[in-house]
């Protein structure tokens, strides 16, 4: 899936940079993020199961794709800010869906910040509008990020981006 994710990013970037996909100059940075050499484009890549996705933008962007499935029962303790529990518990979703939605939104945000899980997901508090498939990620000592998400089959797809 690594190759498929890079191919998706190269295809999107090729259109914007007027290059052939094979000519798109991608570089893996020290923080693990992907940079476009010589261009002011931001890139994020995710893969899950047999699927891969990419997002490119001229602003900070992060994308995540996750299969919806039951996870370890202690995962909420790792993932949720203490203030999020009441909202999380009140979501009109089964526990696996609610947990994977929060995971996907937070991982997309952490990818946009280019920290991944080196930064605690508890530093992010989510506000989510299920009907609109949007939200905000309120981040300790950072500007909030906008969120968009969708459920497709047995997967959640989320994108986080700076205003």
C-alpha positions in Angstrom: 0.0 0.0 0.0 3.0 2.3 0.5 3.5 2.4 -3.3 -0.2 2.9 -4.0 -0.3 5.9 -1.6 2.8 7.5 -3.3 1.1 6.9 -6.7 -2.0 8.7 -5.5 0.0 11.6 -4.3 2.1 11.8 -7.5 -1.0 11.7 -9.6 -2.6 14.6 -7.7 0.6 16.6 -7.7 1.3 15.9 -11.4 -1.9 17.7 -12.3 -1.0 20.8 -10.2 2.7 20.9 -11.2 2.2 20.1 -14.9 4.6 17.2 -14.7 4.4 13.5 -15.4 3.6 11.6 -12.2 7.1 9.9 -12.3 8.7 13.4 -12.4 7.0 14.7 -9.2 9.9 15.2 -6.8 8.8 13.7 -3.5 11.1 13.6 -0.5 10.5 11.9 2.9 11.4 14.5 5.6 13.1 13.8 8.9 9.7 14.0 10.7 8.4 11.2 8.4 6.2 13.6 6.4 6.4 13.8 2.6 7.6 17.0 1.0 7.4 18.2 -2.6 10.9 19.4 -3.5 10.8 22.9 -4.9 7.1 23.4 -4.6 4.9 25.0 -1.9 2.5 22.0 -1.8 1.7 20.0 1.3 1.1 16.3 1.0 -0.5 13.7 3.3 -0.9 10.0 2.5 -2.8 7.2 4.3 -3.5 3.5 3.6 -5.6 0.9 5.3 -6.4 -2.6 4.1 -6.2 -2.6 0.4 -6.9 1.1 0.0 -4.7 4.2 -0.2 -5.5 7.9 -0.3 -3.6 11.1 -0.7 -4.3 14.8 -0.1 -2.4 17.7 -1.5 -2.9 21.4 -0.8 -1.1 24.7 -0.7 -1.8 24.8 3.1 -1.3 22.4 5.9 -3.3 19.2 5.3 -3.5 15.7 6.8 -5.5 12.7 5.7 -6.3 9.4 7.4 -8.2 6.3 6.3 -9.2 3.7 8.9 -11.2 0.5 8.8 -14.1 0.5 11.2 -13.7 -2.4 13.5 -13.7 -3.0 17.3 -10.4 -2.0 18.9 -8.7 -2.5 22.3 -11.1 -1.5 25.1 -8.5 0.8 26.6 -8.0 2.8 23.4 -10.3 5.6 24.6 -7.9 6.2 27.5 -5.0 6.8 25.1 -7.1 8.8 22.5 -9.6 11.0 24.3 -9.0 14.3 26.1 -10.8 14.1 29.5 -13.3 16.8 28.4 -14.3 14.7 25.4 -15.8 11.7 27.2 -19.3 13.1 27.6 -19.5 14.1 24.0 -18.0 10.9 22.8 -20.4 8.8 24.9 -23.4 10.8 23.6 -22.6 10.2 19.9 -25.4 8.3 18.2 -22.9 5.7 17.0 -22.0 2.3 18.2 -18.8 2.3 20.2 -16.6 0.9 17.4 -17.8 3.6 14.9 -17.4 6.4 17.5 -14.0 5.3 18.5 -12.8 4.9 14.9 -14.3 8.3 13.9 -12.3 10.0 16.7 -9.2 8.0 15.9 -9.4 9.0 12.2 -10.0 12.6 12.9 -7.2 12.9 15.4 -4.7 11.0 13.2 -5.5 13.3 10.3 -4.9 16.3 12.6 -1.6 14.8 13.9 -0.5 14.2 10.3 -1.3 17.8 9.4 0.8 18.9 12.3 3.5 16.5 11.1 3.9 14.9 14.5 1.9 11.8 14.1 1.4 10.0 17.5 4.7 11.4 18.8 2.3 14.1 20.0 -0.5 12.9 22.4 -3.9 12.8 20.8 -5.2 14.0 24.2 -3.9 17.4 23.2 -6.7 17.6 20.6 -10.3 18.1 21.5 -12.8 17.5 18.8 -16.1 19.1 18.0 -18.0 17.1 15.4 -21.1 17.7 13.4 -22.1 14.2 12.2 -24.9 15.4 9.9 -22.6 17.8 8.1 -19.6 15.5 8.3 -17.5 18.3 9.5 -15.7 19.3 12.7 -13.0 21.3 14.4 -9.8 20.1 16.1 -9.0 22.3 19.0 -5.3 21.8 19.6 -3.2 22.8 22.7 -1.1 25.8 21.8 -2.1 25.7 18.1 -4.7 27.2 15.9 -7.8 25.0 15.4 -7.9 22.8 12.3 -11.0 22.2 10.1 -12.1 18.7 9.6 -14.1 16.9 6.9 -15.0 13.2 7.1 -17.1 10.5 5.5 -17.9 6.9 6.0 -17.5 4.7 3.0 -18.3 1.0 3.4 -16.4 -0.2 6.4 -13.9 2.8 6.4 -13.8 6.3 7.7 -11.9 8.9 5.7 -10.9 12.2 7.3 -9.1 15.3 6.2 -7.7 18.0 8.5 -6.6 21.3 7.2 -5.6 24.8 8.3 -7.9 27.7 7.6 
